């Protein structure tokens, strides 16, 4: 059997601190057969192929717990609007873009613009020159669209979140996004997915959790992704509510999903002012955000999935949104049992605004939190978007990673790509360097939460990543080399 010794490896240090130790890894026929100190390598080198990696850091592959593969791949191939600083720059980018069935762009953020106003639909139509255009905001909870795209989504007109001249949110946004996705042919969709998976591999990510659903992508889209022959593993979640265990079982079978969780929306986002709040937004009088599911629907979904032994979950950001989920969880406990709810390991996406009492109850019920540290890096702090939308006091306690972890809530770190980039080391640094030090994770906890708690273990299939700083030199998953940096 082929046997390889990887020598000159180091364990990762914390952000700003050097990697530590020197170790070696033995792999035999795709399985880890030995881990040990450099001093013991000589005794195992006979008959082995020896690779000296000269101080490269070794980690388990990263797991990105929340992605949207097709949208992320389309961003790689389409209009990246994250650098736009004025409405005019966005319109110029649209005007200069090549023709496509739908011009797909992402990343505008009006609160960073001067002037901080949206381009009108008439302005966008002039730049589009008759093309169907879909431009999602950075949080993907609202979008600027051209009239040509609206013509393909007539149900958006007058729906919740409709605006005759500005961004569309809520149901109106879901209608136009479905129309934009429907205009993609299968080859372009699959090409976008492969481009994203290639990028994830180059960033040392061995597994991605795709958060799909009828308001986000579609069953064909998820089926293509799950069928993709790629070394990056895909764990699919489908965000659609059910009311009976049989519905849950049937839907899981039809979609091939791992669970009925992910982006099943209870509310929206802070940036688009659609996250559901107890108290109004600081920068829009009387606005409390949106509620897409009531406690009864949340409870029905949780009860059905719990009884079927299926992992359920929801997208929830605002504190009042978390109240809705907790009410549904309590009802699920009443109709099943706390033990059954814990066994299902239900999961919540984002969970940015939760207080100590909510955290304690979520921990007691075994609920996991899929969180995105880059959100805090991008929008936290006293001068960030959260402070503008919520005021400094509420913004300061956003994304309480340390409090969740200390209470026993399992953290699963991710990017929500394309909202923030797939960049796991940046996410670890953001978790450790939280804008509120009281909410920061220690480096070991952050790394474990972003690698699925992974460790390199003797007897396990060979899965590891080698690093020079943030650069992934090699990614191996289950004995297969998925990425190798050419040097």
Wavefront OBJ file of the C-alpha trace (Angstrom):
o trace
v 0.000 0.000 0.000
v 1.340 3.487 -0.821
v 2.563 5.256 2.290
v 3.467 8.947 2.472
v 5.017 10.962 5.296
v 4.297 14.684 5.329
v 6.956 16.356 7.435
v 7.795 19.921 8.453
v 4.188 20.700 9.407
v 3.023 23.116 12.111
v -0.199 23.556 14.058
v -1.977 26.886 13.564
v -1.473 29.724 16.035
v -4.006 32.402 16.895
v -4.484 35.510 14.748
v -1.324 37.575 14.906
v 0.667 34.780 16.552
v 2.993 32.300 14.861
v 2.116 28.713 14.140
v 3.464 26.324 16.720
v 5.345 23.065 16.982
v 6.602 20.772 14.285
v 4.719 17.638 13.450
v 4.306 14.984 10.804
v 1.438 13.136 9.197
v 1.502 9.629 7.749
v -1.034 8.616 5.118
v -1.419 5.047 3.937
v -3.742 4.234 1.070
v -5.849 7.372 1.679
v -6.095 6.941 5.465
v -4.286 8.758 8.267
v -2.189 6.071 9.948
v 0.052 8.160 12.192
v 0.382 11.649 13.678
v 3.428 12.511 15.668
v 6.324 14.820 16.457
v 9.086 15.503 13.992
v 11.539 13.667 16.231
v 9.773 10.357 15.533
v 9.746 10.652 11.737
v 13.019 8.818 11.158
v 11.648 5.646 12.677
v 8.748 5.592 10.195
v 10.473 6.794 7.041
v 11.569 3.378 5.767
v 9.624 2.465 2.658
v 7.627 5.692 2.716
v 7.552 8.553 0.276
v 8.614 11.614 2.298
v 7.343 15.124 1.544
v 8.949 17.998 3.449
v 6.560 20.935 3.634
v 9.004 23.372 5.240
v 6.797 24.851 7.960
v 3.399 24.733 6.252
v 0.464 24.920 8.657
v -1.855 21.892 8.636
v -5.538 22.008 9.550
v -8.647 19.972 8.854
v -10.510 21.240 5.767
v -12.791 24.143 6.522
v -16.573 23.795 6.443
v -18.557 26.777 5.175
v -21.904 26.341 6.903
v -23.962 28.710 4.740
v -23.505 29.333 1.010
v -25.504 29.963 -2.145
v -23.415 28.305 -4.816
v -25.161 29.450 -7.991
v -25.526 33.079 -6.892
v -21.881 33.075 -5.782
v -20.726 31.629 -9.083
v -22.819 34.125 -11.037
v -21.097 36.905 -9.109
v -17.733 35.530 -10.229
v -18.987 35.707 -13.816
v -21.184 38.798 -13.564
v -21.180 42.288 -12.100
v -19.429 42.734 -8.761
v -20.944 45.948 -7.403
v -19.259 45.890 -4.003
v -16.769 48.597 -5.029
v -19.457 51.029 -6.254
v -19.504 54.203 -4.189
v -22.142 56.204 -6.064
v -25.376 55.409 -7.927
v -23.639 56.614 -11.071
v -20.891 53.998 -10.753
v -23.527 51.264 -10.545
v -25.305 52.574 -13.640
v -22.008 52.829 -15.537
v -21.235 49.200 -14.667
v -24.623 48.103 -15.992
v -24.218 50.089 -19.207
v -20.772 48.587 -19.862
v -21.744 44.974 -19.153
v -22.003 42.479 -22.019
v -25.393 41.227 -23.064
v -26.872 38.169 -21.347
v -30.279 36.558 -20.907
v -30.306 38.251 -17.518
v -27.619 40.667 -16.400
v -26.802 39.449 -12.901
v -25.084 41.746 -10.430
v -24.590 41.820 -6.700
v -23.140 43.779 -3.825
v -24.419 47.358 -3.895
v -24.735 48.970 -0.495
v -26.423 52.358 -0.543
v -25.352 53.294 2.975
v -21.771 53.465 1.634
v -22.749 55.698 -1.292
v -22.523 59.432 -1.736
v -25.222 60.481 -2.324
v -26.961 57.707 -0.355
v -29.847 57.243 -2.776
v -30.961 54.455 -5.051
v -30.992 54.945 -8.817
v -34.524 55.148 -10.137
v -35.996 52.402 -12.296
v -35.998 54.824 -15.226
v -32.263 55.423 -14.750
v -31.629 51.686 -14.544
v -33.719 51.065 -17.678
v -31.675 53.627 -19.627
v -28.436 51.947 -18.569
v -29.879 48.472 -19.272
v -30.983 49.364 -22.818
v -33.911 46.944 -22.742
v -32.107 44.144 -20.931
v -33.460 42.159 -17.988
v -31.318 43.229 -15.019
v -31.218 41.806 -11.482
v -28.918 43.565 -8.987
v -29.047 42.243 -5.447
v -28.141 44.322 -2.428
v -25.151 43.073 -0.406
v -27.490 41.193 1.978
v -29.540 39.667 -0.898
v -32.791 40.712 0.789
v -33.628 43.407 -1.732
v -32.735 44.107 -5.343
v -32.794 46.763 -8.031
v -34.425 45.409 -11.179
v -35.166 46.662 -14.661
v -38.612 46.875 -16.218
v -37.633 44.098 -18.644
v -37.175 41.729 -15.690
v -40.413 42.893 -14.066
v -42.197 41.951 -17.292
v -41.121 38.357 -16.577
v -42.389 38.529 -12.975
v -45.807 40.247 -13.079
v -46.733 38.851 -9.649
v -44.104 41.151 -8.112
v -46.171 44.231 -8.906
v -48.168 45.135 -5.823
v -46.815 42.240 -3.736
v -45.407 42.794 -0.253
v -42.129 44.656 -0.614
v -43.136 46.223 -3.935
v -41.789 49.669 -4.860
v -42.689 51.381 -8.129
v -39.298 53.063 -8.341
v -36.894 51.647 -5.759
v -35.507 48.308 -4.585
v -37.858 45.367 -4.189
v -37.893 43.347 -0.977
v -39.959 40.587 0.665
v -42.367 38.739 -1.672
v -41.794 41.129 -4.584
v -38.090 40.366 -4.422
v -38.703 36.617 -4.284
v -40.806 36.839 -7.474
v -38.145 38.705 -9.464
v -35.320 36.502 -8.191
v -37.219 33.395 -9.316
v -37.719 34.988 -12.730
v -34.021 35.859 -12.974
v -32.993 32.310 -12.063
v -35.531 30.811 -14.476
v -33.877 32.703 -17.328
v -30.586 30.873 -16.764
v -30.007 27.819 -18.911
v -28.692 24.664 -17.287
v -25.182 25.045 -18.675
v -24.766 28.535 -17.241
v -26.166 27.444 -13.884
v -23.893 24.426 -13.642
v -20.931 26.485 -14.808
v -21.582 28.989 -12.050
v -21.775 26.209 -9.481
v -18.495 24.675 -10.622
v -16.773 28.066 -10.567
v -17.898 28.530 -6.986
v -16.825 25.037 -5.880
v -13.412 25.579 -7.489
v -13.073 28.842 -5.571
v -14.112 27.181 -2.297
v -11.487 24.471 -2.804
v -8.794 27.069 -3.456
v -9.703 28.653 -0.103
v -9.272 25.369 1.782
v -12.984 24.640 2.118
v -13.740 20.941 1.836
v -17.480 21.049 2.596
v -20.154 23.647 1.901
v -23.692 23.786 3.236
v -25.978 24.955 0.446
v -29.012 26.846 1.773
v -31.554 26.355 -0.988
v -35.308 26.780 -1.179
v -38.191 27.940 -3.354
v -37.566 31.613 -2.510
v -33.802 31.332 -2.985
v -33.049 28.987 -5.875
v -35.095 25.947 -6.894
v -35.175 22.167 -6.859
v -33.455 21.890 -10.255
v -30.691 24.154 -9.020
v -30.140 22.074 -5.871
v -30.299 18.812 -7.849
v -27.568 20.031 -10.211
v -25.363 21.061 -7.303
v -25.807 17.793 -5.424
v -25.016 15.870 -8.614
v -21.862 17.857 -9.356
v -18.764 15.675 -9.537
v -16.405 17.724 -7.438
v -14.083 17.066 -4.543
v -15.813 19.680 -2.385
v -18.669 17.974 -0.555
v -22.099 19.627 -0.655
v -24.558 19.324 2.228
v -27.918 20.586 0.990
v -30.616 22.228 3.088
v -34.056 23.017 1.681
v -35.975 25.920 3.227
v -39.657 25.130 2.749
v -42.236 24.808 5.511
v -44.202 21.596 6.038
v -47.071 20.663 8.348
v -46.901 16.879 8.700
v -44.154 14.278 9.115
v -45.164 12.698 5.803
v -44.803 16.035 4.002
v -41.381 16.427 5.589
v -40.248 12.959 4.559
v -41.567 13.344 1.011
v -39.959 16.774 0.555
v -36.607 15.550 1.827
v -36.752 12.627 -0.610
v -37.710 14.841 -3.572
v -34.974 17.379 -2.953
v -32.190 15.096 -1.773
v -31.571 17.583 1.024
v -29.887 16.859 4.341
v -32.558 18.755 6.261
v -35.493 21.146 5.913
v -33.571 24.109 7.227
v -31.374 26.936 5.992
v -33.100 29.910 4.413
v -36.646 29.233 5.525
v -37.307 32.877 6.267
v -38.809 34.004 9.543
v -37.606 37.543 8.793
v -35.159 39.424 6.587
v -31.981 41.441 7.164
v -30.832 44.498 9.085
v -29.419 46.222 5.995
v -32.718 46.051 4.103
v -34.669 46.861 7.318
v -36.597 43.604 6.984
v -35.249 41.792 10.076
v -38.084 41.617 12.635
v -37.414 43.824 15.670
v -39.056 44.375 19.060
v -38.348 48.107 18.824
v -38.326 50.204 15.634
v -35.267 50.816 13.493
v -33.342 53.864 14.616
v -33.195 55.298 11.087
v -36.794 54.684 9.982
v -39.602 55.754 12.259
v -42.069 53.022 13.126
v -40.376 50.336 11.018
v -40.239 46.966 12.787
v -39.193 44.879 9.784
v -40.980 41.914 8.255
v -42.376 38.664 9.602
v -42.686 35.927 7.009
v -43.735 33.070 9.311
v -45.904 33.182 12.430
v -45.270 31.052 15.533
v -47.933 28.549 14.468
v -46.226 27.872 11.123
v -42.834 27.654 12.819
v -44.233 25.199 15.372
v -45.925 23.067 12.707
v -42.675 22.775 10.760
v -40.680 21.919 13.875
v -43.193 19.347 15.077
v -43.391 17.663 11.669
v -39.617 17.500 11.279
v -39.025 16.430 14.880
v -41.471 13.553 14.530
v -39.888 12.541 11.228
v -36.368 12.712 12.685
v -35.382 15.461 10.240
v -33.250 18.483 11.025
v -35.325 21.653 10.715
v -34.278 25.270 10.869
v -34.921 28.852 9.913
v -33.295 32.072 8.827
v -33.752 34.501 11.721
v -31.906 37.731 12.489
v -34.010 40.172 14.542
v -34.803 39.834 18.250
v -38.535 39.651 17.592
v -37.820 37.041 14.919
v -36.015 35.004 17.559
v -39.106 35.369 19.766
v -41.172 33.799 16.983
v -38.777 30.861 16.686
v -38.651 30.334 20.461
v -42.452 30.309 20.619
v -42.476 27.661 17.901
v -39.838 25.614 19.693
v -41.819 25.687 22.936
v -44.892 24.473 21.084
v -42.823 21.706 19.498
v -41.650 20.657 22.951
v -45.264 20.593 24.181
v -46.378 18.420 21.260
v -43.369 16.083 21.220
v -40.815 16.360 24.034
v -37.709 18.321 24.910
v -35.704 15.138 24.363
v -37.080 14.680 20.843
v -36.400 18.326 19.949
v -32.828 18.040 21.225
v -32.275 14.837 19.263
v -33.268 16.560 16.007
v -30.433 19.122 16.344
v -32.424 21.919 14.741
v -30.400 24.809 13.366
v -30.856 28.575 13.049
v -29.146 30.740 10.448
v -27.505 34.036 11.477
v -29.208 34.507 14.875
v -27.676 37.957 15.219
v -29.930 39.490 17.903
v -30.523 37.186 20.866
v -30.515 37.961 24.579
v -29.277 35.836 27.478
v -32.651 34.201 28.155
v -33.104 33.239 24.510
v -29.568 31.862 24.337
v -30.082 29.723 27.432
v -33.283 28.192 26.081
v -31.778 27.506 22.642
v -28.854 25.758 24.317
v -31.186 23.667 26.480
v -33.025 22.514 23.357
v -29.859 21.541 21.485
v -30.273 24.165 18.764
v -27.189 24.978 16.683
v -26.362 28.427 15.330
v -24.982 28.926 11.831
v -23.219 32.296 12.149
v -21.147 34.581 9.941
v -18.324 36.458 11.706
v -17.632 38.540 8.607
v -20.982 40.258 9.175
v -19.604 41.838 12.327
v -16.355 42.762 10.583
v -18.285 44.451 7.769
v -21.109 46.142 9.677
v -20.353 46.062 13.404
v -18.740 48.672 15.606
v -19.868 52.149 16.695
v -19.672 53.601 13.174
v -20.999 50.577 11.270
v -24.264 49.898 9.490
v -25.719 48.093 12.520
v -25.239 51.213 14.648
v -26.932 53.326 11.963
v -29.899 50.990 11.646
v -30.287 50.053 15.336
v -28.492 52.648 17.416
v -25.237 52.026 19.322
v -26.729 50.110 22.266
v -28.445 47.406 20.217
v -25.586 47.245 17.713
v -23.023 46.586 20.457
v -24.598 43.246 21.411
v -25.105 41.909 17.898
v -23.615 38.528 17.005
v -22.901 37.312 20.569
v -20.632 34.427 19.583
v -18.915 34.030 22.944
v -22.202 34.030 24.841
v -23.715 31.423 22.517
v -20.662 29.196 22.802
v -20.406 29.552 26.577
v -24.045 28.530 26.965
v -23.469 25.369 24.961
v -24.971 26.375 21.606
v -23.019 24.604 18.872
v -21.587 27.195 16.474
v -21.177 26.467 12.760
v -19.259 29.220 10.965
v -19.840 30.265 7.386
v -19.852 33.113 4.894
v -23.379 33.320 3.450
v -21.565 33.762 0.134
v -22.151 35.877 -1.918
v -23.060 38.173 1.007
v -19.483 37.922 2.277
v -16.644 36.112 0.500
v -15.568 32.545 1.153
v -12.492 33.348 3.228
v -12.255 31.067 6.270
v -9.165 32.579 7.855
v -10.729 36.032 7.614
v -13.826 34.602 9.320
v -11.711 33.120 12.128
v -9.972 36.474 12.609
v -13.328 38.254 12.629
v -14.685 35.893 15.288
v -11.586 36.356 17.454
v -11.405 40.104 16.818
v -15.117 40.843 17.289
v -15.893 44.568 17.430
v -17.217 43.885 20.944
v -14.466 41.980 22.794
v -17.054 40.466 25.155
v -18.535 38.573 22.192
v -15.236 37.329 20.727
v -14.275 33.661 20.462
v -10.878 32.296 21.391
v -8.833 31.046 18.404
v -9.247 27.330 19.131
v -13.040 27.626 19.451
v -13.285 29.688 16.276
v -11.172 27.244 14.287
v -13.151 24.249 15.574
v -16.446 25.964 14.702
v -15.239 26.581 11.155
v -13.926 23.063 10.594
v -17.004 21.262 11.875
v -15.171 20.486 15.093
v -12.760 18.612 12.894
v -9.510 17.113 14.047
v -6.886 15.096 12.272
v -7.382 11.586 13.631
v -5.581 8.316 13.101
v -7.870 5.878 11.307
v -9.851 8.605 9.521
v -9.831 9.162 5.771
v -7.092 11.619 4.870
v -8.699 15.052 4.910
v -6.468 18.056 5.516
v -5.383 21.455 4.238
v -1.855 22.855 4.029
v -1.316 26.595 4.351
v 1.225 29.325 3.823
v -0.471 32.157 5.694
v -3.959 32.494 4.175
v -2.914 30.730 0.968
v -4.097 27.158 0.621
v -1.244 25.094 -0.784
v -3.138 21.807 -0.877
v -6.617 20.576 -0.002
v -7.270 16.850 0.406
v -10.683 15.461 1.288
v -11.338 11.769 1.899
v -8.015 10.879 0.302
v -8.646 12.897 -2.858
v -6.554 15.949 -3.727
v -9.091 18.649 -4.501
v -6.753 21.623 -4.836
v -2.989 21.930 -5.312
v -1.337 25.295 -5.750
v 0.956 25.255 -8.770
v 4.317 26.771 -7.885
l 1 2 3 4 5 6 7 8 9 10 11 12 13 14 15 16 17 18 19 20 21 22 23 24 25 26 27 28 29 30 31 32 33 34 35 36 37 38 39 40 41 42 43 44 45 46 47 48 49 50 51 52 53 54 55 56 57 58 59 60 61 62 63 64 65 66 67 68 69 70 71 72 73 74 75 76 77 78 79 80 81 82 83 84 85 86 87 88 89 90 91 92 93 94 95 96 97 98 99 100 101 102 103 104 105 106 107 108 109 110 111 112 113 114 115 116 117 118 119 120 121 122 123 124 125 126 127 128 129 130 131 132 133 134 135 136 137 138 139 140 141 142 143 144 145 146 147 148 149 150 151 152 153 154 155 156 157 158 159 160 161 162 163 164 165 166 167 168 169 170 171 172 173 174 175 176 177 178 179 180 181 182 183 184 185 186 187 188 189 190 191 192 193 194 195 196 197 198 199 200 201 202 203 204 205 206 207 208 209 210 211 212 213 214 215 216 217 218 219 220 221 222 223 224 225 226 227 228 229 230 231 232 233 234 235 236 237 238 239 240 241 242 243 244 245 246 247 248 249 250 251 252 253 254 255 256 257 258 259 260 261 262 263 264 265 266 267 268 269 270 271 272 273 274 275 276 277 278 279 280 281 282 283 284 285 286 287 288 289 290 291 292 293 294 295 296 297 298 299 300 301 302 303 304 305 306 307 308 309 310 311 312 313 314 315 316 317 318 319 320 321 322 323 324 325 326 327 328 329 330 331 332 333 334 335 336 337 338 339 340 341 342 343 344 345 346 347 348 349 350 351 352 353 354 355 356 357 358 359 360 361 362 363 364 365 366 367 368 369 370 371 372 373 374 375 376 377 378 379 380 381 382 383 384 385 386 387 388 389 390 391 392 393 394 395 396 397 398 399 400 401 402 403 404 405 406 407 408 409 410 411 412 413 414 415 416 417 418 419 420 421 422 423 424 425 426 427 428 429 430 431 432 433 434 435 436 437 438 439 440 441 442 443 444 445 446 447 448 449 450 451 452 453 454 455 456 457 458 459 460 461 462 463 464 465 466 467 468 469 470 471 472 473 474 475 476 477 478 479 480 481 482 483 484 485 486 487
